[in-house]
């Protein structure tokens, strides 16, 4: 099993012989795993029934045995977030942990069912949150407005003295709180050589930058968001060689803050970004002239998606169309659910377009589906 962090990915956009997509909305908290384990077992049974409508039982069993043991994997279910989507293919098993609620169910098709992922990634994707003080740091996994602290190994350079050791130039450091008593440490050396202390801080930031890049940013290619005082953000940005350092910042001192307080402050910034990007999307839709828009014209949408003409696709949450798109870009009405819209989304993403899923009240079009065209 491989956990995926970015979206879309090649693994999702490739067509397969068959893909079982299992979407599971959490029924309990991370300490009560049994409800989710039972729910997953029931979804596997549902998936097998759908598979066996198309394939022989031996093939169905060989495909689903790839997740044998997952039901009993308590470590997996303890790390359960708001929801999870699991993709089972003949070659591999992929999964996402999501921070948004989704509809529980199974889909069997030749493409992964990716609609549950859209809401999670459309404005803010996964990221790392680096909570940085002048002499220590903490790291969090971010999923939207939710953050979870990363348990770092013992050899991680979590403090300045541990990282620099004998290489400290400013002498042994003292840390004391001054001013408003908010907990932000002012620091100085016993020899009060503030210039040398500043050198130590910059050297420490270089160590942290390299450690985060080598162990987290480079392997995952996730954005790195800084949570720090403005002066520490400025100093870190000057020395950072991390290409994934994001423009998003949380300008506050993380010193003395609990995990919940860190999440609350991060959530404020995330909400501002989401609102700004949503209003920008609506404004763009309203300013686009009619000849560059399509609504519920299923044939035209299908052909435009095949031709790479759709720049942005807007969908009302839970919007579905019965039928599918053939290899020539023609829409055929049918009994299948969860196929046409999923195909449309795949085609748009393959052409580097954007897809947004909005609640009915937030949808700028009253047709439930709308596309903005490139040409």
PyMOL commands that set and color helices and strands:
alter all, ss='L'
color gray80, all
select helices_A, chain A and resi 10-13+34-51+57-67+74-78+115-121+160-167+194-220+230-239+259-287+290-292+298-306+340-350+360-362
alter helices_A, ss='H'
color red, helices_A
select strands_A, chain A and resi 2-3+19-25+83-89+93-98+105-109+126-132+137-143+146-149+173-177+185-189+223-228+245-251+293-294+310-316+324-325+331-332+354-358+369-373
alter strands_A, ss='S'
color yellow, strands_A
deselect
rebuild
show_as cartoon
